[in-house]
Amino acid sequence: MIQIPDHLLRDARLYSGAQDDTDAVCRVLSDYGRLIGEVRQLRRRVAQLDEEGAMLDDRLAALQDACRSILEL
C-alpha cells in the first residue's frame, strides 16, 4: 500500500467531500485529468484575450491619430 502524508489526505478529503481516505484520493485522481485540461483551455483563452486586447489597443491608437488629424484640419 502507498503511504500518503496526512496533510495530503486532509486536502483530498476537503476537495472531494469524501470522508474515506481511499475514496477521497480516488476522486481527486479521477478529477485531475479534467482539471488539467480545463487549465490548459483557460491559458489558451487568456492568451487569446491578450492578443485581442493588443489588437484593440492598436486600433484605438489609430483612431486617436485619425481624430487628431481631423482636429488639425
SEFIZA-3560 file (N, C-alpha, C; in Angstrom, 3 decimals):
REM SEFIZA-3560
<numar><xx>0.845</xx><yy>-1.186</yy><zz>0.000</zz><atom>N</atom></numar>
<numar><xx>0.000</xx><yy>0.000</yy><zz>0.000</zz><atom>CA</atom></numar>
<numar><xx>0.887</xx><yy>1.245</yy><zz>0.000</zz><atom>C</atom></numar>
<numar><xx>0.446</xx><yy>2.274</yy><zz>-0.676</zz><atom>N</atom></numar>
<numar><xx>1.185</xx><yy>3.533</yy><zz>-0.765</zz><atom>CA</atom></numar>
<numar><xx>0.943</xx><yy>4.351</yy><zz>0.499</zz><atom>C</atom></numar>
<numar><xx>2.020</xx><yy>4.906</yy><zz>1.025</zz><atom>N</atom></numar>
<numar><xx>1.905</xx><yy>5.777</yy><zz>2.187</zz><atom>CA</atom></numar>
<numar><xx>1.704</xx><yy>7.209</yy><zz>1.700</zz><atom>C</atom></numar>
<numar><xx>0.592</xx><yy>7.804</yy><zz>2.038</zz><atom>N</atom></numar>
<numar><xx>0.267</xx><yy>9.176</yy><zz>1.647</zz><atom>CA</atom></numar>
<numar><xx>0.299</xx><yy>10.033</yy><zz>2.905</zz><atom>C</atom></numar>
<numar><xx>1.050</xx><yy>11.130</yy><zz>2.853</zz><atom>N</atom></numar>
<numar><xx>1.135</xx><yy>12.003</yy><zz>4.036</zz><atom>CA</atom></numar>
<numar><xx>-0.246</xx><yy>12.483</yy><zz>4.484</zz><atom>C</atom></numar>
<numar><xx>-0.383</xx><yy>12.639</yy><zz>5.792</zz><atom>N</atom></numar>
<numar><xx>-1.669</xx><yy>13.041</yy><zz>6.374</zz><atom>CA</atom></numar>
<numar><xx>-2.196</xx><yy>14.360</yy><zz>5.799</zz><atom>C</atom></numar>
<numar><xx>-1.311</xx><yy>15.334</yy><zz>5.574</zz><atom>N</atom></numar>
<numar><xx>-1.790</xx><yy>16.626</yy><zz>5.068</zz><atom>CA</atom></numar>
<numar><xx>-2.379</xx><yy>16.488</yy><zz>3.655</zz><atom>C</atom></numar>
<numar><xx>-1.838</xx><yy>15.572</yy><zz>2.871</zz><atom>N</atom></numar>
<numar><xx>-2.404</xx><yy>15.353</yy><zz>1.532</zz><atom>CA</atom></numar>
<numar><xx>-3.749</xx><yy>14.640</yy><zz>1.612</zz><atom>C</atom></numar>
<numar><xx>-3.885</xx><yy>13.738</yy><zz>2.562</zz><atom>N</atom></numar>
<numar><xx>-5.177</xx><yy>13.074</yy><zz>2.755</zz><atom>CA</atom></numar>
<numar><xx>-6.230</xx><yy>14.075</yy><zz>3.216</zz><atom>C</atom></numar>
<numar><xx>-5.849</xx><yy>14.976</yy><zz>4.123</zz><atom>N</atom></numar>
<numar><xx>-6.799</xx><yy>16.006</yy><zz>4.576</zz><atom>CA</atom></numar>
<numar><xx>-7.222</xx><yy>16.885</yy><zz>3.394</zz><atom>C</atom></numar>
<numar><xx>-6.245</xx><yy>17.277</yy><zz>2.569</zz><atom>N</atom></numar>
<numar><xx>-6.574</xx><yy>18.082</yy><zz>1.390</zz><atom>CA</atom></numar>
<numar><xx>-7.507</xx><yy>17.337</yy><zz>0.449</zz><atom>C</atom></numar>
<numar><xx>-7.248</xx><yy>16.053</yy><zz>0.242</zz><atom>N</atom></numar>
<numar><xx>-8.093</xx><yy>15.247</yy><zz>-0.642</zz><atom>CA</atom></numar>
<numar><xx>-9.512</xx><yy>15.150</yy><zz>-0.097</zz><atom>C</atom></numar>
<numar><xx>-9.643</xx><yy>14.965</yy><zz>1.224</zz><atom>N</atom></numar>
<numar><xx>-10.983</xx><yy>14.904</yy><zz>1.823</zz><atom>CA</atom></numar>
<numar><xx>-11.697</xx><yy>16.243</yy><zz>1.675</zz><atom>C</atom></numar>
<numar><xx>-10.976</xx><yy>17.334</yy><zz>1.884</zz><atom>N</atom></numar>
<numar><xx>-11.595</xx><yy>18.668</yy><zz>1.740</zz><atom>CA</atom></numar>
<numar><xx>-12.053</xx><yy>18.910</yy><zz>0.305</zz><atom>C</atom></numar>
<numar><xx>-11.195</xx><yy>18.579</yy><zz>-0.645</zz><atom>N</atom></numar>
<numar><xx>-11.506</xx><yy>18.806</yy><zz>-2.052</zz><atom>CA</atom></numar>
<numar><xx>-12.673</xx><yy>17.951</yy><zz>-2.521</zz><atom>C</atom></numar>
<numar><xx>-12.643</xx><yy>16.677</yy><zz>-2.150</zz><atom>N</atom></numar>
<numar><xx>-13.619</xx><yy>15.741</yy><zz>-2.701</zz><atom>CA</atom></numar>
<numar><xx>-14.917</xx><yy>15.667</yy><zz>-1.914</zz><atom>C</atom></numar>
<numar><xx>-14.850</xx><yy>16.034</yy><zz>-0.643</zz><atom>N</atom></numar>
<numar><xx>-16.031</xx><yy>15.903</yy><zz>0.201</zz><atom>CA</atom></numar>
<numar><xx>-16.219</xx><yy>14.504</yy><zz>0.745</zz><atom>C</atom></numar>
<numar><xx>-15.306</xx><yy>13.604</yy><zz>0.409</zz><atom>N</atom></numar>
<numar><xx>-15.393</xx><yy>12.222</yy><zz>0.889</zz><atom>CA</atom></numar>
<numar><xx>-14.778</xx><yy>12.123</yy><zz>2.278</zz><atom>C</atom></numar>
<numar><xx>-15.321</xx><yy>11.244</yy><zz>3.087</zz><atom>N</atom></numar>
<numar><xx>-14.787</xx><yy>11.031</yy><zz>4.427</zz><atom>CA</atom></numar>
<numar><xx>-13.748</xx><yy>9.909</yy><zz>4.452</zz><atom>C</atom></numar>
<numar><xx>-13.897</xx><yy>8.973</yy><zz>3.549</zz><atom>N</atom></numar>
<numar><xx>-12.980</xx><yy>7.845</yy><zz>3.464</zz><atom>CA</atom></numar>
<numar><xx>-11.723</xx><yy>8.264</yy><zz>2.702</zz><atom>C</atom></numar>
<numar><xx>-10.538</xx><yy>7.973</yy><zz>3.247</zz><atom>N</atom></numar>
<numar><xx>-9.283</xx><yy>8.390</yy><zz>2.618</zz><atom>CA</atom></numar>
<numar><xx>-9.126</xx><yy>7.841</yy><zz>1.206</zz><atom>C</atom></numar>
<numar><xx>-9.420</xx><yy>6.576</yy><zz>1.028</zz><atom>N</atom></numar>
<numar><xx>-9.264</xx><yy>5.949</yy><zz>-0.288</zz><atom>CA</atom></numar>
<numar><xx>-10.208</xx><yy>6.585</yy><zz>-1.308</zz><atom>C</atom></numar>
<numar><xx>-11.444</xx><yy>6.771</yy><zz>-0.909</zz><atom>N</atom></numar>
<numar><xx>-12.421</xx><yy>7.393</yy><zz>-1.798</zz><atom>CA</atom></numar>
<numar><xx>-12.010</xx><yy>8.822</yy><zz>-2.138</zz><atom>C</atom></numar>
<numar><xx>-11.509</xx><yy>9.544</yy><zz>-1.150</zz><atom>N</atom></numar>
<numar><xx>-11.093</xx><yy>10.928</yy><zz>-1.380</zz><atom>CA</atom></numar>
<numar><xx>-9.950</xx><yy>10.987</yy><zz>-2.385</zz><atom>C</atom></numar>
<numar><xx>-8.949</xx><yy>10.148</yy><zz>-2.216</zz><atom>N</atom></numar>
<numar><xx>-7.802</xx><yy>10.139</yy><zz>-3.130</zz><atom>CA</atom></numar>
<numar><xx>-8.247</xx><yy>9.708</yy><zz>-4.528</zz><atom>C</atom></numar>
<numar><xx>-9.119</xx><yy>8.724</yy><zz>-4.618</zz><atom>N</atom></numar>
<numar><xx>-9.618</xx><yy>8.278</yy><zz>-5.930</zz><atom>CA</atom></numar>
<numar><xx>-10.373</xx><yy>9.392</yy><zz>-6.644</zz><atom>C</atom></numar>
<numar><xx>-11.176</xx><yy>10.133</yy><zz>-5.915</zz><atom>N</atom></numar>
<numar><xx>-11.918</xx><yy>11.240</yy><zz>-6.533</zz><atom>CA</atom></numar>
<numar><xx>-10.984</xx><yy>12.324</yy><zz>-7.034</zz><atom>C</atom></numar>
<numar><xx>-9.971</xx><yy>12.651</yy><zz>-6.233</zz><atom>N</atom></numar>
<numar><xx>-9.002</xx><yy>13.672</yy><zz>-6.652</zz><atom>CA</atom></numar>
<numar><xx>-8.258</xx><yy>13.206</yy><zz>-7.896</zz><atom>C</atom></numar>
<numar><xx>-7.816</xx><yy>11.966</yy><zz>-7.889</zz><atom>N</atom></numar>
<numar><xx>-7.085</xx><yy>11.449</yy><zz>-9.051</zz><atom>CA</atom></numar>
<numar><xx>-7.961</xx><yy>11.382</yy><zz>-10.294</zz><atom>C</atom></numar>
<numar><xx>-9.219</xx><yy>11.057</yy><zz>-10.140</zz><atom>N</atom></numar>
<numar><xx>-10.096</xx><yy>10.979</yy><zz>-11.307</zz><atom>CA</atom></numar>
<numar><xx>-10.413</xx><yy>12.366</yy><zz>-11.860</zz><atom>C</atom></numar>
<numar><xx>-10.420</xx><yy>13.383</yy><zz>-11.003</zz><atom>N</atom></numar>
<numar><xx>-10.663</xx><yy>14.754</yy><zz>-11.459</zz><atom>CA</atom></numar>
<numar><xx>-9.422</xx><yy>15.420</yy><zz>-12.036</zz><atom>C</atom></numar>
<numar><xx>-8.255</xx><yy>14.900</yy><zz>-11.738</zz><atom>N</atom></numar>
<numar><xx>-7.002</xx><yy>15.548</yy><zz>-12.100</zz><atom>CA</atom></numar>
<numar><xx>-6.893</xx><yy>15.811</yy><zz>-13.607</zz><atom>C</atom></numar>
<numar><xx>-7.143</xx><yy>14.806</yy><zz>-14.410</zz><atom>N</atom></numar>
<numar><xx>-7.026</xx><yy>14.960</yy><zz>-15.867</zz><atom>CA</atom></numar>
<numar><xx>-7.964</xx><yy>16.025</yy><zz>-16.410</zz><atom>C</atom></numar>
<numar><xx>-9.190</xx><yy>16.020</yy><zz>-15.926</zz><atom>N</atom></numar>
<numar><xx>-10.166</xx><yy>17.019</yy><zz>-16.370</zz><atom>CA</atom></numar>
<numar><xx>-9.715</xx><yy>18.416</yy><zz>-15.969</zz><atom>C</atom></numar>
<numar><xx>-9.241</xx><yy>18.557</yy><zz>-14.751</zz><atom>N</atom></numar>
<numar><xx>-8.807</xx><yy>19.869</yy><zz>-14.276</zz><atom>CA</atom></numar>
<numar><xx>-7.617</xx><yy>20.396</yy><zz>-15.074</zz><atom>C</atom></numar>
<numar><xx>-6.672</xx><yy>19.523</yy><zz>-15.391</zz><atom>N</atom></numar>
<numar><xx>-5.520</xx><yy>19.932</yy><zz>-16.195</zz><atom>CA</atom></numar>
<numar><xx>-5.990</xx><yy>20.388</yy><zz>-17.569</zz><atom>C</atom></numar>
<numar><xx>-6.932</xx><yy>19.668</yy><zz>-18.156</zz><atom>N</atom></numar>
<numar><xx>-7.480</xx><yy>20.069</yy><zz>-19.452</zz><atom>CA</atom></numar>
<numar><xx>-8.146</xx><yy>21.431</yy><zz>-19.385</zz><atom>C</atom></numar>
<numar><xx>-8.887</xx><yy>21.678</yy><zz>-18.329</zz><atom>N</atom></numar>
<numar><xx>-9.557</xx><yy>22.967</yy><zz>-18.169</zz><atom>CA</atom></numar>
<numar><xx>-8.552</xx><yy>24.095</yy><zz>-17.970</zz><atom>C</atom></numar>
<numar><xx>-7.504</xx><yy>23.841</yy><zz>-17.220</zz><atom>N</atom></numar>
<numar><xx>-6.462</xx><yy>24.857</yy><zz>-17.013</zz><atom>CA</atom></numar>
<numar><xx>-5.796</xx><yy>25.190</yy><zz>-18.348</zz><atom>C</atom></numar>
<numar><xx>-5.525</xx><yy>24.190</yy><zz>-19.151</zz><atom>N</atom></numar>
<numar><xx>-4.919</xx><yy>24.432</yy><zz>-20.465</zz><atom>CA</atom></numar>
<numar><xx>-5.845</xx><yy>25.257</yy><zz>-21.347</zz><atom>C</atom></numar>
<numar><xx>-7.138</xx><yy>24.941</yy><zz>-21.332</zz><atom>N</atom></numar>
<numar><xx>-8.094</xx><yy>25.733</yy><zz>-22.113</zz><atom>CA</atom></numar>
<numar><xx>-8.130</xx><yy>27.177</yy><zz>-21.633</zz><atom>C</atom></numar>
<numar><xx>-8.118</xx><yy>27.373</yy><zz>-20.323</zz><atom>N</atom></numar>
<numar><xx>-8.135</xx><yy>28.728</yy><zz>-19.769</zz><atom>CA</atom></numar>
<numar><xx>-6.880</xx><yy>29.497</yy><zz>-20.149</zz><atom>C</atom></numar>
<numar><xx>-5.740</xx><yy>28.837</yy><zz>-20.130</zz><atom>N</atom></numar>
<numar><xx>-4.495</xx><yy>29.501</yy><zz>-20.537</zz><atom>CA</atom></numar>
<numar><xx>-4.562</xx><yy>29.937</yy><zz>-22.001</zz><atom>C</atom></numar>
<numar><xx>-5.095</xx><yy>29.051</yy><zz>-22.856</zz><atom>N</atom></numar>
<numar><xx>-5.235</xx><yy>29.421</yy><zz>-24.274</zz><atom>CA</atom></numar>
<numar><xx>-6.174</xx><yy>30.608</yy><zz>-24.425</zz><atom>C</atom></numar>
<numar><xx>-7.259</xx><yy>30.606</yy><zz>-23.675</zz><atom>N</atom></numar>
<numar><xx>-8.235</xx><yy>31.708</yy><zz>-23.756</zz><atom>CA</atom></numar>
<numar><xx>-7.626</xx><yy>33.011</yy><zz>-23.260</zz><atom>C</atom></numar>
<numar><xx>-6.840</xx><yy>32.953</yy><zz>-22.189</zz><atom>N</atom></numar>
<numar><xx>-6.179</xx><yy>34.157</yy><zz>-21.683</zz><atom>CA</atom></numar>
<numar><xx>-5.203</xx><yy>34.699</yy><zz>-22.729</zz><atom>C</atom></numar>
<numar><xx>-4.454</xx><yy>33.808</yy><zz>-23.367</zz><atom>N</atom></numar>
<numar><xx>-3.533</xx><yy>34.233</yy><zz>-24.420</zz><atom>CA</atom></numar>
<numar><xx>-4.300</xx><yy>34.886</yy><zz>-25.569</zz><atom>C</atom></numar>
<numar><xx>-5.438</xx><yy>34.314</yy><zz>-25.922</zz><atom>N</atom></numar>
<numar><xx>-6.270</xx><yy>34.879</yy><zz>-26.981</zz><atom>CA</atom></numar>
<numar><xx>-6.793</xx><yy>36.258</yy><zz>-26.575</zz><atom>C</atom></numar>
<numar><xx>-7.229</xx><yy>36.399</yy><zz>-25.332</zz><atom>N</atom></numar>
<numar><xx>-7.713</xx><yy>37.696</yy><zz>-24.853</zz><atom>CA</atom></numar>
<numar><xx>-6.598</xx><yy>38.736</yy><zz>-24.842</zz><atom>C</atom></numar>
<numar><xx>-5.387</xx><yy>38.312</yy><zz>-24.485</zz><atom>N</atom></numar>
<numar><xx>-4.247</xx><yy>39.228</yy><zz>-24.529</zz><atom>CA</atom></numar>
<numar><xx>-3.998</xx><yy>39.720</yy><zz>-25.949</zz><atom>C</atom></numar>
<numar><xx>-4.071</xx><yy>38.799</yy><zz>-26.894</zz><atom>N</atom></numar>
<numar><xx>-3.867</xx><yy>39.153</yy><zz>-28.300</zz><atom>CA</atom></numar>
<numar><xx>-4.970</xx><yy>40.100</yy><zz>-28.782</zz><atom>C</atom></numar>
<numar><xx>-6.212</xx><yy>39.794</yy><zz>-28.433</zz><atom>N</atom></numar>
<numar><xx>-7.320</xx><yy>40.668</yy><zz>-28.826</zz><atom>CA</atom></numar>
<numar><xx>-7.180</xx><yy>42.049</yy><zz>-28.190</zz><atom>C</atom></numar>
<numar><xx>-6.728</xx><yy>42.090</yy><zz>-26.938</zz><atom>N</atom></numar>
<numar><xx>-6.518</xx><yy>43.361</yy><zz>-26.257</zz><atom>CA</atom></numar>
<numar><xx>-5.453</xx><yy>44.193</yy><zz>-26.955</zz><atom>C</atom></numar>
<numar><xx>-4.373</xx><yy>43.547</yy><zz>-27.381</zz><atom>N</atom></numar>
<numar><xx>-3.310</xx><yy>44.255</yy><zz>-28.108</zz><atom>CA</atom></numar>
<numar><xx>-3.832</xx><yy>44.792</yy><zz>-29.435</zz><atom>C</atom></numar>
<numar><xx>-4.666</xx><yy>44.010</yy><zz>-30.119</zz><atom>N</atom></numar>
<numar><xx>-5.248</xx><yy>44.474</yy><zz>-31.385</zz><atom>CA</atom></numar>
<numar><xx>-6.161</xx><yy>45.678</yy><zz>-31.151</zz><atom>C</atom></numar>
<numar><xx>-6.948</xx><yy>45.637</yy><zz>-30.084</zz><atom>N</atom></numar>
<numar><xx>-7.825</xx><yy>46.771</yy><zz>-29.767</zz><atom>CA</atom></numar>
<numar><xx>-7.008</xx><yy>48.010</yy><zz>-29.421</zz><atom>C</atom></numar>
<numar><xx>-5.909</xx><yy>47.827</yy><zz>-28.701</zz><atom>N</atom></numar>
<numar><xx>-5.033</xx><yy>48.957</yy><zz>-28.384</zz><atom>CA</atom></numar>
<numar><xx>-4.491</xx><yy>49.594</yy><zz>-29.665</zz><atom>C</atom></numar>
<numar><xx>-4.099</xx><yy>48.754</yy><zz>-30.627</zz><atom>N</atom></numar>
<numar><xx>-3.601</xx><yy>49.275</yy><zz>-31.910</zz><atom>CA</atom></numar>
<numar><xx>-4.691</xx><yy>50.040</yy><zz>-32.657</zz><atom>C</atom></numar>
<numar><xx>-5.889</xx><yy>49.490</yy><zz>-32.665</zz><atom>N</atom></numar>
<numar><xx>-6.998</xx><yy>50.173</yy><zz>-33.346</zz><atom>CA</atom></numar>
<numar><xx>-7.350</xx><yy>51.490</yy><zz>-32.661</zz><atom>C</atom></numar>
<numar><xx>-7.316</xx><yy>51.487</yy><zz>-31.327</zz><atom>N</atom></numar>
<numar><xx>-7.595</xx><yy>52.714</yy><zz>-30.587</zz><atom>CA</atom></numar>
<numar><xx>-6.553</xx><yy>53.773</yy><zz>-30.893</zz><atom>C</atom></numar>
<numar><xx>-5.296</xx><yy>53.398</yy><zz>-30.963</zz><atom>N</atom></numar>
<numar><xx>-4.234</xx><yy>54.343</yy><zz>-31.283</zz><atom>CA</atom></numar>
<numar><xx>-4.439</xx><yy>54.911</yy><zz>-32.691</zz><atom>C</atom></numar>
<numar><xx>-4.806</xx><yy>54.067</yy><zz>-33.635</zz><atom>N</atom></numar>
<numar><xx>-5.061</xx><yy>54.534</yy><zz>-34.999</zz><atom>CA</atom></numar>
<numar><xx>-6.251</xx><yy>55.490</yy><zz>-35.034</zz><atom>C</atom></numar>
<numar><xx>-7.299</xx><yy>55.174</yy><zz>-34.285</zz><atom>N</atom></numar>
<numar><xx>-8.480</xx><yy>56.034</yy><zz>-34.219</zz><atom>CA</atom></numar>
<numar><xx>-8.131</xx><yy>57.380</yy><zz>-33.590</zz><atom>C</atom></numar>
<numar><xx>-7.328</xx><yy>57.354</yy><zz>-32.535</zz><atom>N</atom></numar>
<numar><xx>-6.914</xx><yy>58.604</yy><zz>-31.907</zz><atom>CA</atom></numar>
<numar><xx>-6.084</xx><yy>59.453</yy><zz>-32.869</zz><atom>C</atom></numar>
<numar><xx>-5.203</xx><yy>58.815</yy><zz>-33.621</zz><atom>N</atom></numar>
<numar><xx>-4.415</xx><yy>59.540</yy><zz>-34.617</zz><atom>CA</atom></numar>
<numar><xx>-5.324</xx><yy>60.167</yy><zz>-35.666</zz><atom>C</atom></numar>
<numar><xx>-6.342</xx><yy>59.424</yy><zz>-36.110</zz><atom>N</atom></numar>
<numar><xx>-7.286</xx><yy>59.947</yy><zz>-37.101</zz><atom>CA</atom></numar>
<numar><xx>-8.051</xx><yy>61.130</yy><zz>-36.521</zz><atom>C</atom></numar>
<numar><xx>-8.457</xx><yy>61.032</yy><zz>-35.292</zz><atom>N</atom></numar>
<numar><xx>-9.185</xx><yy>62.143</yy><zz>-34.646</zz><atom>CA</atom></numar>
<numar><xx>-8.297</xx><yy>63.381</yy><zz>-34.539</zz><atom>C</atom></numar>
<numar><xx>-7.050</xx><yy>63.195</yy><zz>-34.170</zz><atom>N</atom></numar>
<numar><xx>-6.130</xx><yy>64.327</yy><zz>-34.080</zz><atom>CA</atom></numar>
<numar><xx>-5.944</xx><yy>64.983</yy><zz>-35.439</zz><atom>C</atom></numar>
<numar><xx>-5.861</xx><yy>64.164</yy><zz>-36.483</zz><atom>N</atom></numar>
<numar><xx>-5.705</xx><yy>64.692</yy><zz>-37.845</zz><atom>CA</atom></numar>
<numar><xx>-6.932</xx><yy>65.515</yy><zz>-38.237</zz><atom>C</atom></numar>
<numar><xx>-8.119</xx><yy>65.028</yy><zz>-37.877</zz><atom>N</atom></numar>
<numar><xx>-9.350</xx><yy>65.755</yy><zz>-38.200</zz><atom>CA</atom></numar>
<numar><xx>-9.368</xx><yy>67.079</yy><zz>-37.456</zz><atom>C</atom></numar>
<numar><xx>-8.937</xx><yy>67.100</yy><zz>-36.215</zz><atom>N</atom></numar>
<numar><xx>-8.941</xx><yy>68.329</yy><zz>-35.401</zz><atom>CA</atom></numar>
<numar><xx>-7.956</xx><yy>69.348</yy><zz>-35.959</zz><atom>C</atom></numar>
<numar><xx>-6.918</xx><yy>68.875</yy><zz>-36.605</zz><atom>N</atom></numar>
<numar><xx>-5.911</xx><yy>69.779</yy><zz>-37.170</zz><atom>CA</atom></numar>
<numar><xx>-6.375</xx><yy>70.409</yy><zz>-38.471</zz><atom>C</atom></numar>
<numar><xx>-7.429</xx><yy>69.920</yy><zz>-39.074</zz><atom>N</atom></numar>
<numar><xx>-7.920</xx><yy>70.476</yy><zz>-40.348</zz><atom>CA</atom></numar>
<numar><xx>-8.462</xx><yy>71.853</yy><zz>-40.210</zz><atom>C</atom></numar>
//
